[in-house]
Amino acid sequence: MKKILVILSLATFAFSSLFTGQQAHAATFFLNHSNELADNVNYAQVDVTENAGNLNFLVTALAPTNWKFSNFYFNLDGTVGTVSLTGKPSGWNPDNGKNVSQFGVFSNGLKGTGSSLKSAFSFTADSTVDLSLANLIANAEGWIFAAHVQCSDRGGSVCNSVGGDLSHHIAGPGGDVSNVPVPAAVWLFGSAMAGLGTLARRKQAAM
């Protein structure tokens, strides 16, 4: 009887958690167009996660090897109010309303320096209103993200491997929304129900 009460309490807690808990949404985007190198190559990846009205960004260089970011840009719609960027890399500063090569103007961005290049970095976009993935929209040229990436050895073997180019601008028009993880409460509720079923079968067998 005690076991049944424990499992019932667990199931009740888990069931209530399903309706009170909130699950963040996330999306992954690829920057696969270049103003210098071949298109349809995943040069960089951008992971964006909703977090209590903010947007957390993780930006990662993928190819060519050892190339690093000196600038990064993204485009938000006009309803987001005043946006501030926190947790940004040391030496990086806001660079908003920038016209990025052939990829057009972006509402927000960050600009580094020659001594602060990054192969991966993260930051958070905060605003006077709650932000969501829906606020990320394509600019007039059809791009959501853009970046400037350059060779880390400035003309050495890495740059020579892609035709001697020292840097290029890249952009990505969209991405696939990641599967939202099932909240832990779902697994807890399922385990509790399975436990009740097992006890019921044992009781029936004993009779």
Backbone bond lengths (Angstrom), bond angles and torsions (degrees), N, CA, C in turn:
res aa  C-N    CA-C-N  psi(-1)  N-CA   C-N-CA  omega(-1)  CA-C   N-CA-C  phi
1 M - - - 1.458 - - 1.531 111.22 -
2 K 1.351 115.11 -40.95 1.458 119.85 179.56 1.518 111.28 -61.51
3 K 1.362 116.08 -40.12 1.466 119.60 179.30 1.520 111.16 -62.80
4 I 1.343 115.82 -39.50 1.459 120.01 -178.83 1.528 110.08 -64.50
5 L 1.348 116.78 -41.99 1.458 120.10 179.56 1.523 111.69 -63.72
6 V 1.328 116.98 -39.84 1.462 120.94 178.64 1.514 110.51 -63.22
7 I 1.328 117.15 -46.50 1.470 121.28 -179.04 1.514 110.80 -65.41
8 L 1.356 117.00 -39.87 1.460 119.76 178.16 1.523 111.22 -63.40
9 S 1.336 117.38 -40.15 1.464 120.94 177.19 1.518 110.82 -62.74
10 L 1.338 117.19 -42.15 1.461 122.80 178.63 1.517 110.65 -62.30
11 A 1.316 116.41 -43.07 1.460 120.62 -179.00 1.516 111.11 -66.63
12 T 1.355 116.44 -40.14 1.464 120.13 179.25 1.516 111.25 -63.12
13 F 1.347 116.21 -43.45 1.462 120.67 178.58 1.519 111.25 -62.62
14 A 1.320 115.95 -44.68 1.468 120.11 -178.66 1.507 111.12 -65.10
15 F 1.352 116.86 -41.04 1.456 120.47 -178.00 1.519 110.72 -64.22
16 S 1.357 116.47 -42.19 1.463 119.35 178.62 1.523 111.21 -66.73
17 S 1.329 117.48 -32.13 1.462 121.37 -179.72 1.514 111.78 -66.11
18 L 1.327 116.38 -28.96 1.465 119.82 179.77 1.512 111.33 -62.07
19 F 1.324 116.86 -29.25 1.456 120.17 -174.92 1.522 113.08 -101.00
20 T 1.330 116.96 -16.26 1.459 119.51 -179.99 1.514 112.71 -100.47
21 G 1.328 118.21 -25.30 1.455 121.24 -178.20 1.516 111.78 -78.79
22 Q 1.336 116.95 151.87 1.446 122.66 176.95 1.520 109.31 -118.50
23 Q 1.311 115.87 140.31 1.457 120.93 -177.61 1.525 109.78 -112.63
24 A 1.318 116.73 126.97 1.461 120.74 178.16 1.515 110.46 -69.10
25 H 1.317 115.90 149.83 1.454 122.29 174.79 1.523 108.86 -103.68
26 A 1.310 116.11 150.64 1.462 121.65 -178.34 1.514 110.08 -139.65
27 A 1.321 115.80 156.20 1.468 121.26 177.06 1.515 109.00 -145.09
28 T 1.322 114.89 148.80 1.461 121.67 177.35 1.521 109.30 -118.35
29 F 1.321 116.17 131.97 1.454 122.82 -178.95 1.531 109.24 -124.59
30 F 1.332 115.84 151.40 1.462 120.78 177.57 1.522 109.87 -122.14
31 L 1.317 115.26 133.33 1.459 121.19 173.90 1.521 107.13 -92.45
32 N 1.323 116.56 105.89 1.464 120.73 -169.74 1.529 113.55 -127.33
33 H 1.331 116.31 20.16 1.459 120.47 174.36 1.526 109.09 -125.10
34 S 1.328 115.84 145.30 1.462 121.15 -176.27 1.527 110.37 -133.50
35 N 1.323 116.02 151.54 1.463 119.66 174.31 1.527 111.88 -89.19
36 E 1.338 118.01 -3.76 1.458 121.67 -179.13 1.532 112.80 -128.78
37 L 1.309 117.45 -43.01 1.470 122.42 -175.90 1.524 110.81 -98.78
38 A 1.308 116.63 -175.80 1.465 121.59 -176.04 1.526 111.17 -66.70
39 D 1.322 116.50 146.78 1.458 121.61 173.38 1.534 110.11 -82.15
40 N 1.330 114.60 172.62 1.473 122.72 178.75 1.526 112.71 61.05
41 V 1.330 115.11 34.02 1.463 122.94 172.34 1.530 106.48 -120.70
42 N 1.310 117.29 131.32 1.459 120.17 179.54 1.531 109.61 -76.97
43 Y 1.323 115.10 93.29 1.462 120.30 -177.91 1.529 111.84 -80.70
44 A 1.318 116.66 -28.67 1.463 120.01 -178.31 1.520 109.30 -154.73
45 Q 1.330 114.43 158.72 1.457 121.96 178.99 1.523 109.16 -125.14
46 V 1.336 115.35 138.22 1.463 121.21 177.64 1.526 108.27 -123.49
47 D 1.328 116.64 118.40 1.462 122.30 176.00 1.521 108.08 -105.32
48 V 1.328 116.37 125.62 1.453 121.62 -177.89 1.521 108.76 -122.63
49 T 1.322 116.23 130.49 1.460 121.83 -178.91 1.513 110.04 -127.21
50 E 1.337 116.30 132.25 1.451 120.55 172.80 1.525 109.52 -71.65
51 N 1.337 116.43 138.13 1.458 120.22 -178.21 1.524 110.09 -148.45
52 A 1.325 115.52 93.47 1.470 121.80 175.20 1.527 112.61 52.25
53 G 1.318 117.10 46.43 1.450 121.07 178.70 1.506 115.15 88.87
54 N 1.332 116.76 -3.35 1.459 121.82 175.18 1.522 109.71 -109.70
55 L 1.331 115.90 169.54 1.463 121.69 173.54 1.524 108.32 -120.95
56 N 1.333 115.91 122.00 1.463 121.52 176.10 1.519 109.52 -95.12
57 F 1.327 116.74 129.61 1.458 122.28 -178.85 1.524 110.01 -112.67
58 L 1.328 115.36 137.45 1.462 122.08 168.57 1.522 106.86 -127.12
59 V 1.330 116.52 117.83 1.470 122.42 -173.99 1.531 108.07 -114.69
60 T 1.340 116.61 127.10 1.461 121.06 -173.83 1.520 110.43 -132.69
61 A 1.328 117.46 129.01 1.465 121.92 174.26 1.528 109.09 -77.18
62 L 1.326 116.84 134.89 1.461 121.76 -178.23 1.526 113.13 -109.94
63 A 1.321 116.88 -42.53 1.459 121.08 -176.89 1.528 108.86 -155.73
64 P 1.340 116.46 151.30 1.470 129.76 -10.49 1.540 111.56 -66.74
65 T 1.303 115.50 163.99 1.456 120.74 -179.72 1.530 111.09 -59.97
66 N 1.317 115.74 137.79 1.467 124.00 175.30 1.525 114.54 72.52
67 W 1.343 117.55 11.58 1.454 118.76 171.62 1.526 108.65 -85.86
68 K 1.339 116.71 148.98 1.462 120.72 -173.42 1.526 111.40 -133.14
69 F 1.341 114.97 157.48 1.462 121.42 179.72 1.527 110.99 -80.89
70 S 1.330 114.88 138.72 1.458 120.27 168.54 1.521 110.61 -114.91
71 N 1.337 118.18 -19.07 1.459 123.44 177.35 1.529 108.46 -148.13
72 F 1.335 115.39 154.16 1.463 120.37 174.78 1.520 108.38 -147.85
73 Y 1.351 116.26 138.69 1.456 121.74 -175.92 1.527 110.81 -135.18
74 F 1.340 114.92 148.47 1.465 120.27 175.08 1.520 108.68 -145.56
75 N 1.337 115.46 162.09 1.456 119.69 -173.68 1.524 110.68 -122.57
76 L 1.338 115.21 123.85 1.456 122.46 176.62 1.519 109.73 -111.56
77 D 1.335 116.26 155.20 1.458 119.44 179.26 1.540 110.33 -72.56
78 G 1.320 116.07 175.89 1.459 120.08 -172.70 1.515 115.41 -84.15
79 T 1.347 117.68 9.17 1.461 120.11 -176.19 1.527 112.93 -102.96
80 V 1.329 117.38 6.50 1.466 120.08 -167.79 1.526 113.98 -88.83
81 G 1.301 119.13 -3.37 1.451 120.18 179.45 1.526 111.60 72.49
82 T 1.319 115.45 -151.17 1.462 121.02 -179.60 1.524 109.72 -87.36
83 V 1.331 115.47 122.37 1.469 121.44 -175.75 1.527 109.58 -103.87
84 S 1.325 115.80 134.44 1.463 121.04 173.63 1.521 108.42 -122.21
85 L 1.323 116.47 146.78 1.459 122.64 -178.30 1.522 108.45 -112.56
86 T 1.328 116.39 120.75 1.456 122.03 -178.03 1.525 110.21 -119.07
87 G 1.312 116.05 161.51 1.456 120.42 179.22 1.510 113.69 69.61
88 K 1.323 116.58 17.13 1.463 121.40 -177.23 1.528 110.25 -74.21
89 P 1.340 116.83 160.86 1.474 119.79 -179.69 1.526 111.97 -60.40
90 S 1.302 115.98 148.57 1.464 121.27 176.19 1.526 110.27 -59.80
91 G 1.315 116.45 133.08 1.456 120.47 -179.71 1.512 114.42 88.28
92 W 1.339 117.75 -3.44 1.463 121.81 178.02 1.525 109.39 -99.44
93 N 1.339 115.91 141.92 1.454 121.66 -176.71 1.519 110.91 -133.35
94 P 1.343 117.95 156.29 1.463 120.72 178.33 1.520 112.20 -57.36
95 D 1.321 115.59 143.53 1.469 121.70 179.68 1.523 106.66 -143.83
96 N 1.321 116.22 76.08 1.458 122.00 -170.81 1.527 112.47 -90.83
97 G 1.349 115.37 154.35 1.458 121.12 177.24 1.516 113.64 64.96
98 K 1.326 115.84 32.15 1.470 120.81 -174.76 1.525 111.49 -87.26
99 N 1.339 115.18 137.36 1.469 121.58 172.23 1.530 107.58 -89.65
100 V 1.314 117.30 113.15 1.463 122.26 -171.38 1.526 110.12 -104.63
101 S 1.314 116.49 96.46 1.468 122.40 177.25 1.521 110.16 49.02
102 Q 1.342 116.75 -133.52 1.462 121.62 -178.79 1.521 112.70 -82.54
103 F 1.331 117.29 -0.67 1.457 120.95 -171.83 1.525 113.51 -93.28
104 G 1.312 118.10 0.37 1.454 121.17 172.49 1.514 114.62 88.57
105 V 1.339 114.48 -167.65 1.462 122.90 -174.44 1.524 110.25 -94.53
106 F 1.346 115.74 138.11 1.456 121.96 179.01 1.523 109.37 -119.81
107 S 1.316 116.00 142.11 1.460 120.33 -174.42 1.519 112.97 -65.98
108 N 1.316 116.93 -36.41 1.462 120.51 -173.55 1.518 110.93 -138.02
109 G 1.329 115.63 155.38 1.453 118.71 178.43 1.506 111.94 -171.82
110 L 1.333 114.20 173.47 1.459 123.07 176.45 1.521 108.83 -131.92
111 K 1.323 115.97 141.16 1.454 121.28 -179.21 1.519 109.82 -125.38
112 G 1.347 115.62 128.15 1.453 120.55 178.01 1.520 110.92 -99.25
113 T 1.313 114.89 -167.96 1.462 121.31 177.39 1.520 108.56 -127.87
114 G 1.314 116.53 172.67 1.458 120.60 -178.24 1.514 113.90 -59.24
115 S 1.336 116.67 -26.03 1.461 119.80 -179.12 1.519 112.70 -94.85
116 S 1.338 117.59 0.53 1.462 119.95 -176.94 1.527 112.58 -125.33
117 L 1.309 117.08 28.68 1.459 120.74 178.28 1.527 110.06 -63.62
118 K 1.338 115.84 145.61 1.454 120.67 -176.37 1.531 110.87 -132.58
119 S 1.340 116.20 135.09 1.464 120.02 172.10 1.515 110.79 -84.22
120 A 1.332 117.34 -19.77 1.461 122.79 174.45 1.523 107.77 -156.34
121 F 1.315 116.36 144.43 1.459 120.27 178.31 1.521 108.95 -159.77
122 S 1.317 115.56 165.79 1.458 120.97 179.29 1.526 109.53 -137.05
123 F 1.327 115.22 159.88 1.457 121.33 175.27 1.523 107.80 -164.29
124 T 1.320 116.12 171.03 1.463 121.92 179.62 1.518 109.71 -124.58
125 A 1.326 115.66 134.31 1.462 121.74 174.39 1.524 108.44 -98.58
126 D 1.332 115.78 120.09 1.454 122.91 179.03 1.527 108.13 -115.92
127 S 1.323 116.44 156.78 1.456 119.03 -177.97 1.519 110.26 -149.93
128 T 1.317 115.74 171.30 1.462 121.83 175.51 1.517 111.17 -74.40
129 V 1.332 117.89 -11.55 1.466 123.37 173.09 1.526 107.67 -126.74
130 D 1.328 116.63 161.96 1.459 120.48 178.87 1.531 110.37 -66.53
131 L 1.326 115.49 135.79 1.460 121.58 177.63 1.520 109.82 -102.61
132 S 1.327 115.58 149.60 1.458 122.06 174.66 1.526 108.62 -142.90
133 L 1.310 116.07 172.29 1.461 120.47 178.26 1.527 111.60 -59.20
134 A 1.332 116.89 -27.98 1.463 120.59 -179.20 1.521 112.29 -64.69
135 N 1.338 117.45 -19.91 1.465 120.64 178.78 1.518 113.01 -76.80
136 L 1.327 118.13 -15.11 1.466 121.33 175.60 1.524 108.74 -80.88
137 I 1.321 116.66 115.76 1.461 120.48 -177.69 1.523 109.86 -133.37
138 A 1.322 115.73 159.81 1.463 121.24 177.50 1.527 109.94 -69.78
139 N 1.326 116.00 143.70 1.465 119.99 175.49 1.526 110.11 -79.67
140 A 1.306 117.10 -171.96 1.469 120.87 -175.65 1.523 112.86 -61.70
141 E 1.329 116.68 -24.92 1.463 120.66 179.48 1.536 112.51 -92.28
142 G 1.335 116.96 -2.53 1.461 120.37 175.92 1.518 115.43 96.34
143 W 1.350 118.18 16.89 1.463 121.04 -176.18 1.528 110.87 -118.26
144 I 1.333 115.94 141.72 1.460 121.06 176.86 1.531 110.68 -94.78
145 F 1.341 117.14 -38.09 1.460 122.31 -176.61 1.528 110.63 -128.69
146 A 1.311 115.10 153.66 1.463 121.15 171.28 1.523 107.96 -151.65
147 A 1.310 115.89 162.36 1.469 120.23 178.91 1.516 109.35 -158.04
148 H 1.311 114.65 159.56 1.457 120.78 169.58 1.515 107.16 -110.96
149 V 1.334 115.85 125.68 1.461 122.07 -176.77 1.516 108.17 -124.00
150 Q 1.322 116.92 139.05 1.459 119.33 -179.40 1.520 111.62 -136.61
151 C 1.310 113.97 158.68 1.452 120.58 -178.56 1.526 110.25 -69.37
152 S 1.321 115.41 134.46 1.463 119.12 -175.67 1.523 113.33 -72.56
153 D 1.352 117.55 -21.72 1.471 117.90 -178.64 1.528 112.73 -104.80
154 R 1.353 116.11 7.16 1.461 122.22 171.34 1.528 113.55 47.72
155 G 1.316 115.73 60.76 1.457 119.80 173.80 1.506 114.55 106.76
156 G 1.310 118.32 2.78 1.459 121.43 177.98 1.513 111.68 -83.15
157 S 1.325 116.27 -155.38 1.459 121.28 -173.41 1.522 112.98 -63.79
158 V 1.332 118.23 -32.55 1.459 120.54 -179.51 1.518 110.52 -63.89
159 C 1.338 116.95 -46.46 1.456 120.31 -179.87 1.527 111.31 -66.98
160 N 1.312 116.96 -40.25 1.455 120.06 -179.72 1.524 112.47 -62.15
161 S 1.351 115.60 -25.53 1.457 118.72 -177.98 1.521 112.28 -71.36
162 V 1.343 117.91 -13.75 1.462 120.85 176.90 1.526 109.76 -121.10
163 G 1.302 115.68 39.72 1.454 121.00 172.64 1.506 114.89 83.68
164 G 1.320 117.28 14.54 1.448 119.87 177.54 1.505 115.35 85.96
165 D 1.340 117.98 0.68 1.468 119.89 178.29 1.518 110.56 -67.02
166 L 1.312 116.16 134.57 1.461 121.09 178.88 1.518 112.26 -86.72
167 S 1.324 117.06 -28.68 1.461 119.90 -177.07 1.522 109.72 -161.41
168 H 1.315 115.29 166.21 1.465 120.26 173.44 1.521 109.15 -159.49
169 H 1.327 115.49 161.65 1.450 121.94 172.82 1.529 108.51 -96.88
170 I 1.318 115.74 141.19 1.458 120.72 179.65 1.525 108.83 -128.11
171 A 1.335 116.08 158.23 1.460 120.25 -179.62 1.517 109.79 -152.11
172 G 1.313 114.84 159.68 1.457 121.34 176.65 1.516 110.09 -141.02
173 P 1.337 116.83 134.60 1.463 121.32 -175.45 1.511 114.77 -87.88
174 G 1.319 118.94 -14.70 1.458 118.05 -176.67 1.505 111.21 179.34
175 G 1.306 117.03 -167.52 1.459 120.35 -178.46 1.496 111.86 -169.33
176 D 1.315 115.05 -179.00 1.452 122.45 -179.49 1.519 109.61 -104.13
177 V 1.325 116.25 130.85 1.452 119.88 176.97 1.515 109.36 -69.03
178 S 1.319 116.56 128.29 1.450 120.75 179.91 1.526 109.88 -68.35
179 N 1.334 116.55 153.70 1.445 120.48 174.33 1.523 109.54 -63.83
180 V 1.320 116.38 129.29 1.459 120.08 178.56 1.518 108.35 -74.18
181 P 1.334 118.83 125.28 1.462 120.56 -179.09 1.520 111.38 -61.46
182 V 1.320 116.57 144.21 1.452 120.72 176.08 1.517 108.12 -70.26
183 P 1.339 119.18 130.35 1.461 120.15 179.56 1.516 111.97 -57.77
184 A 1.324 116.02 148.72 1.456 120.59 -178.41 1.522 111.49 -58.02
185 A 1.330 117.27 -29.01 1.462 120.62 -178.68 1.523 111.81 -61.04
186 V 1.349 116.72 -30.32 1.464 119.13 178.42 1.519 110.57 -63.36
187 W 1.337 116.18 -45.61 1.459 119.31 179.35 1.529 110.99 -66.52
188 L 1.337 116.54 -36.58 1.453 120.91 178.70 1.517 110.43 -63.84
189 F 1.319 116.45 -44.45 1.454 121.46 179.44 1.521 110.93 -63.76
190 G 1.339 115.56 -42.44 1.460 119.45 179.28 1.516 112.38 -63.55
191 S 1.339 115.81 -40.84 1.463 119.88 179.15 1.522 111.06 -64.07
192 A 1.337 116.48 -39.60 1.456 120.36 179.75 1.516 111.05 -64.76
193 M 1.337 116.12 -42.08 1.461 119.57 178.95 1.523 111.40 -65.53
194 A 1.331 115.98 -37.71 1.462 119.46 177.85 1.519 110.60 -64.55
195 G 1.342 116.09 -38.19 1.457 120.22 178.44 1.501 112.31 -63.94
196 L 1.332 116.94 -41.04 1.456 120.57 177.47 1.523 111.42 -63.57
197 G 1.320 115.65 -39.63 1.464 119.70 179.01 1.515 111.78 -63.53
198 T 1.328 116.25 -41.44 1.459 120.46 179.82 1.521 111.26 -63.40
199 L 1.348 116.79 -44.48 1.463 120.19 178.69 1.514 111.70 -63.34
200 A 1.342 116.77 -38.93 1.465 119.84 179.50 1.524 111.19 -63.63
201 R 1.352 116.48 -40.56 1.467 119.36 -179.58 1.519 110.90 -67.23
202 R 1.363 116.33 -39.35 1.459 119.30 178.91 1.520 111.60 -63.67
203 K 1.346 115.23 -40.50 1.455 119.58 -179.60 1.517 111.13 -65.19
204 Q 1.353 116.75 -40.73 1.459 121.13 179.75 1.519 111.32 -65.98
205 A 1.367 116.45 -38.18 1.465 120.78 179.13 1.516 110.98 -66.03
206 A 1.349 116.41 -37.17 1.458 119.94 -179.10 1.516 111.87 -67.15
207 M 1.332 117.03 -29.45 1.452 120.94 179.93 1.539 109.93 -76.62
